[in-house]
Amino acid sequence: MSRTLLPLLLGWVLAQVAEATGTPVKAHNFTWKSTNFKTILEWEPKPVGYVYTVEISSELGDWKKKCFFTTHTECDLTDEITEDVHQTYSARVFSQLPKNTNTTDIWEDSLFSNSPKFTPYLETKLGQLTIQSFEQVGTKLNVTVRDVRTLVRRNGTFLTLWDVFGKDLQYRLAYWKASSSGKKIAKTDTNEFMVDVDEGKDYCFSVQAVIPTRQVNQKSPESLPECTRVEKGVLKETIIVGAAVLVIIIFVIVLSVSLHKCRKARMRQGGKESSPLGIV
């Protein structure tokens, strides 16, 4: 067996023995999972005979304990990181025997390991957007994007992506003729688009949030595509015009019949008045 593989195998065997005997093992393989500032720290391994406690701190803050004595391998740290999303946070996970959880020296005797640092403003993923409304009128396509609420609060109100990121955020609209695969891209610094299209043609489109200045997690997933249906509008207009024409025709027919009856009635009345009186 290769000498380089022997230490790795020995380490793995010792870890398995430690888990089997209930000896605490340091947490490892940390992952920050965060979307729209909903943030969960995950790690390994699953504990056997021991528990975990998590601490988190900003660079300028004190350590705060979260997820006390848990057998889970994840901890929701949203409340802590949303206090100031511009800060960089560190977390550490303690591995502890359950019998020691009531002692005062638990933290001195516990194993712990540090997670990678995490800056929410730069690293949280942008969630998928949805389209609030759209309308195609003539050569103009109007699309409104629904503002996404995050878990960041100010004065008791949840802020939207626009509230948090401001001018750093863009919305992008990809649109294309329903009969074609060639896409065009429009950008806006609001949640509304108005783009030029060919009149009478159906268009499909999707929207996406983008932070161009980011190095990671720069774009959200594209929204589910929506498509216009110009034929429905044309059919509706045709029905309206046809109904108006039918009403006019019926009106003309009724008016013609009424005039004809009036004319015949006058003729009969005139005939009676011109006939000679009978001789007694």
C-alpha positions in Angstrom: 0.0 0.0 0.0 1.3 3.5 -0.9 2.7 5.4 2.1 0.6 8.5 1.0 -2.6 6.5 1.3 -1.8 4.9 4.6 -2.3 8.1 6.8 -5.6 8.9 5.0 -6.9 5.4 5.6 -5.8 5.5 9.2 -7.6 8.8 9.7 -10.8 7.5 8.2 -10.7 4.4 10.4 -10.1 6.5 13.5 -13.1 8.7 12.6 -15.3 5.7 12.2 -14.2 4.3 15.6 -14.8 7.7 17.2 -18.3 7.9 15.8 -19.1 4.4 16.8 -18.0 5.0 20.4 -19.7 8.3 20.8 -16.5 10.4 20.8 -17.1 13.9 19.5 -15.7 14.6 16.0 -14.9 18.0 14.7 -17.4 19.4 12.2 -16.1 19.8 8.6 -17.2 20.3 5.0 -19.1 23.5 5.8 -21.5 25.0 3.3 -23.3 28.4 3.5 -26.7 28.1 1.7 -28.4 31.5 1.3 -31.1 32.8 -1.1 -32.6 36.3 -0.7 -30.8 36.4 2.7 -32.5 33.2 4.0 -29.2 31.7 5.3 -28.5 28.2 6.6 -25.1 26.8 7.6 -24.6 23.1 6.9 -21.8 20.7 7.8 -20.8 17.1 8.4 -20.8 14.5 9.9 -24.0 13.3 11.4 -23.3 13.0 15.2 -23.5 9.7 16.9 -23.5 9.9 20.7 -22.7 13.7 20.8 -24.3 17.0 19.9 -23.4 20.3 18.2 -23.7 24.0 19.2 -23.1 26.8 16.8 -21.7 30.3 17.4 -21.7 33.2 15.0 -20.0 36.6 15.0 -19.4 39.5 12.7 -15.9 40.9 12.4 -16.7 43.6 14.9 -19.2 41.7 17.1 -19.3 39.2 19.9 -19.9 35.5 19.5 -23.6 34.5 19.8 -24.7 31.0 20.4 -27.3 29.4 18.1 -28.8 25.9 17.7 -27.9 24.7 21.1 -27.0 21.0 21.6 -28.5 19.8 18.4 -28.2 16.5 16.6 -28.9 18.2 13.3 -26.1 19.2 10.8 -27.5 22.5 9.9 -28.4 25.8 11.6 -30.6 28.7 10.4 -28.6 31.9 11.0 -30.9 34.2 9.1 -31.8 36.4 12.1 -28.2 37.1 12.8 -26.9 37.9 9.3 -29.9 40.1 8.4 -29.0 42.5 11.2 -26.4 43.9 8.9 -26.0 42.2 5.5 -22.9 44.2 4.7 -20.9 42.6 7.5 -18.7 39.6 7.1 -19.6 36.7 9.4 -17.7 33.7 10.9 -19.3 30.7 12.5 -17.9 27.9 14.6 -19.4 24.6 15.5 -18.7 22.9 18.8 -18.9 19.1 19.2 -20.0 18.1 22.7 -21.0 15.1 24.8 -24.6 15.3 26.0 -23.5 14.6 29.6 -21.4 17.8 29.6 -24.1 20.2 28.4 -24.9 21.3 32.0 -21.4 22.0 33.1 -19.7 25.4 33.3 -16.6 24.3 31.5 -18.3 22.9 28.5 -16.9 25.4 26.1 -13.3 24.9 27.3 -13.5 21.1 26.9 -15.3 21.1 23.6 -13.9 20.5 20.2 -14.8 23.1 17.6 -14.0 24.0 14.0 -14.5 27.2 12.0 -16.6 27.7 8.9 -15.5 29.8 5.9 -16.4 33.5 6.2 -19.6 34.7 4.7 -20.7 38.2 3.5 -24.4 38.2 2.8 -24.5 41.3 0.5 -21.9 39.8 -1.8 -22.8 36.1 -1.6 -26.5 35.4 -1.0 -28.1 34.0 -4.2 -30.8 36.0 -6.0 -34.1 34.1 -6.0 -36.1 33.4 -9.2 -38.3 36.3 -10.2 -41.9 36.3 -11.3 -43.8 38.4 -13.8 -46.6 40.5 -12.3 -48.3 41.6 -15.6 -47.7 42.1 -19.3 -49.5 43.6 -22.3 -48.7 43.9 -26.0 -50.3 46.8 -27.7 -49.4 47.4 -31.3 -45.6 47.7 -31.5 -45.1 48.0 -27.7 -44.6 45.2 -25.2 -45.0 46.2 -21.5 -43.8 43.9 -18.8 -43.9 44.5 -15.0 -41.7 42.4 -12.7 -43.0 41.5 -9.2 -40.7 43.0 -6.6 -39.2 40.1 -4.5 -39.3 40.4 -0.7 -36.3 39.4 1.2 -35.9 38.4 4.9 -34.1 41.7 5.6 -36.3 44.0 7.8 -36.4 47.7 8.4 -38.8 49.2 11.0 -40.7 45.9 11.0 -41.1 45.7 7.2 -39.5 43.2 5.0 -37.4 44.9 2.3 -37.5 44.0 -1.4 -34.4 43.2 -3.5 -34.6 46.8 -4.8 -34.7 48.2 -1.3 -31.5 46.2 -0.3 -29.4 46.4 -3.4 -30.6 49.7 -4.9 -28.5 50.8 -7.9 -26.3 47.7 -7.7 -29.3 45.6 -9.0 -30.6 45.3 -12.6 -33.5 43.5 -14.1 -33.0 41.9 -17.6 -35.7 41.0 -20.0 -35.0 38.3 -22.6 -37.7 38.4 -25.4 -38.1 36.6 -28.7 -40.7 35.9 -31.3 -42.7 32.9 -30.5 -41.8 31.4 -33.9 -38.1 32.1 -33.4 -35.3 31.2 -31.0 -33.3 34.4 -31.5 -33.4 36.4 -28.2 -33.0 40.1 -27.6 -32.0 41.6 -24.2 -33.3 44.7 -22.5 -32.2 46.1 -19.1 -33.8 48.4 -16.6 -33.1 49.9 -13.2 -36.8 49.7 -12.3 -39.2 46.8 -12.3 -40.9 47.8 -15.6 -40.0 47.2 -19.3 -41.3 48.8 -22.5 -39.7 47.3 -25.6 -40.4 47.6 -29.4 -41.9 44.6 -31.1 -43.4 43.7 -34.5 -47.1 44.4 -34.6 -49.3 41.3 -34.9 -46.6 38.9 -33.8 -46.6 36.8 -30.7 -43.7 37.2 -28.3 -42.3 35.1 -25.4 -40.1 36.5 -22.6 -38.5 35.9 -19.2 -36.9 38.1 -16.6 -33.8 37.8 -14.5 -32.2 39.8 -11.6 -28.5 40.6 -12.0 -25.8 42.3 -9.9 -23.1 43.1 -12.5 -20.4 44.0 -9.9 -20.5 40.6 -8.1 -17.8 38.0 -8.5 -20.1 35.1 -7.5 -23.9 34.4 -7.6 -24.2 37.3 -10.1 -27.5 36.2 -11.6 -30.8 34.8 -10.5 -32.4 31.9 -12.4 -34.6 33.1 -15.3 -38.3 33.3 -14.6 -40.7 30.9 -16.2 -41.4 32.2 -19.7 -44.7 34.0 -20.6 -46.1 34.5 -24.1 -48.4 37.0 -25.6 -51.4 35.9 -27.8 -52.1 38.6 -30.4 -54.7 36.4 -32.1 -57.0 36.7 -29.0 -56.9 40.4 -29.3 -57.6 40.3 -33.0 -60.5 37.9 -32.5 -62.0 40.0 -29.8 -61.8 43.1 -32.0 -63.4 41.2 -34.8 -66.3 40.0 -32.6 -66.9 43.6 -31.3 -66.9 45.0 -34.9 -69.2 42.2 -36.1 -71.6 42.7 -33.2 -71.7 46.5 -33.9 -72.4 45.9 -37.6 -75.2 43.4 -36.7 -76.8 45.9 -34.4 -76.8 48.5 -37.1 -78.3 46.1 -39.7 -81.1 45.1 -37.2 -81.8 48.8 -36.5 -82.0 49.6 -40.2 -84.4 46.6 -40.8 -86.6 47.5 -37.9 -86.7 51.2 -39.0 -87.5 50.2 -42.6 -90.3 48.0 -41.5 -91.7 50.7 -39.2 -91.6 53.3 -42.0 -93.3 50.9 -44.4 -96.1 50.2 -42.0 -96.6 53.9 -41.3 -96.7 54.6 -45.0 -99.4 51.9 -45.6 -101.4 53.2 -42.7 -101.4 56.7 -44.1 -102.4 55.4 -47.5 -105.4 53.6 -46.0 -106.4 56.6 -44.0 -106.2 58.8 -47.1 -108.4 56.4 -49.1 -111.2 56.5 -46.5 -111.3 60.3 -46.4 -111.5 60.7 -50.2 -114.4 58.1 -50.8 -118.0 59.7 -51.4 -120.7 59.5 -48.7 -123.5 56.9 -49.1 -127.0 58.2 -50.3 -129.9 57.6 -47.8 
